[in-house]
Amino acid sequence: MQRAAREYARSLRQHRRWLERMRARGLAVEALAPNRFRKQLRTGGCGHARCWLCHGDKLAKRPTPRQLRALAAGRDGLAQLEGGSPT
């Protein structure tokens, strides 16, 4: 809720601009919540957590680059403890 409170003024400005544009085009204006713009700021993706197109790696449980680096570092650390060379 802190983020929503911080971005409240921005959300209201965006909502008012959107209402003005819709009225200028002569389109029907529905009573939509002003904060609906806040969650649409994602750079990509549709916003649905189970969408295979957007979240295929997550749903297929493929490791992220961060997890791959952590696994490699762990293997190197174990190899050094055993006295062998890292592979």
C-alpha positions in Angstrom: 0.0 0.0 0.0 2.9 2.4 0.4 3.7 2.4 -3.3 0.1 3.0 -4.1 0.0 6.0 -1.7 3.3 7.4 -3.1 1.9 7.2 -6.7 -1.6 8.4 -5.9 -1.0 11.9 -7.4 0.5 10.5 -10.5 -2.3 8.0 -10.9 -4.9 10.8 -10.6 -3.0 12.9 -13.2 -2.9 10.0 -15.6 -6.6 9.2 -15.0 -7.6 12.8 -15.7 -5.5 12.9 -18.9 -7.1 9.7 -20.0 -10.6 11.0 -19.4 -9.8 14.2 -21.4 -8.5 12.2 -24.3 -11.6 9.9 -24.3 -14.0 12.8 -24.2 -12.0 14.7 -26.9 -12.4 11.7 -29.2 -16.1 11.4 -28.5 -15.7 7.9 -26.9 -17.8 6.7 -24.1 -16.2 7.2 -20.7 -16.7 4.5 -18.1 -16.1 5.0 -14.4 -12.8 3.1 -14.0 -10.6 3.3 -10.9 -7.8 5.8 -11.2 -5.2 3.3 -9.8 -5.7 0.9 -12.7 -2.9 2.6 -14.6 -0.4 2.0 -11.8 -0.2 -1.8 -12.4 -0.1 -1.5 -16.2 3.4 0.0 -16.2 5.1 -3.4 -16.8 7.6 -3.3 -19.7 6.4 -6.5 -21.2 4.1 -9.3 -20.8 0.3 -9.6 -20.5 0.1 -9.6 -16.7 -1.3 -13.2 -16.4 0.9 -15.4 -14.2 0.0 -18.6 -16.1 0.6 -17.3 -19.6 3.1 -19.7 -21.3 4.0 -17.1 -23.8 5.1 -14.5 -21.2 6.2 -16.8 -18.4 7.3 -20.0 -20.1 10.6 -20.2 -18.3 9.0 -19.9 -14.9 6.2 -22.4 -15.7 8.7 -24.9 -17.1 10.8 -24.4 -14.0 13.9 -23.5 -16.0 16.7 -22.0 -13.8 17.2 -18.2 -14.1 20.7 -16.8 -15.0 21.1 -15.9 -11.3 20.4 -19.4 -10.2 22.8 -20.8 -12.8 25.6 -18.5 -11.6 24.9 -19.6 -8.0 25.1 -23.2 -8.9 28.3 -22.7 -10.8 29.8 -20.8 -7.8 28.7 -23.6 -5.5 30.3 -26.3 -7.7 33.6 -24.3 -7.9 33.6 -23.9 -4.1 33.1 -27.6 -3.6 35.8 -28.4 -6.1 38.3 -26.1 -4.2 37.4 -27.8 -0.9 38.1 -31.2 -2.4 41.4 -30.0 -3.7 40.6 -30.7 -7.4 40.4 -28.2 -10.2 37.0 -26.7 -11.1 35.4 -28.1 -14.3 
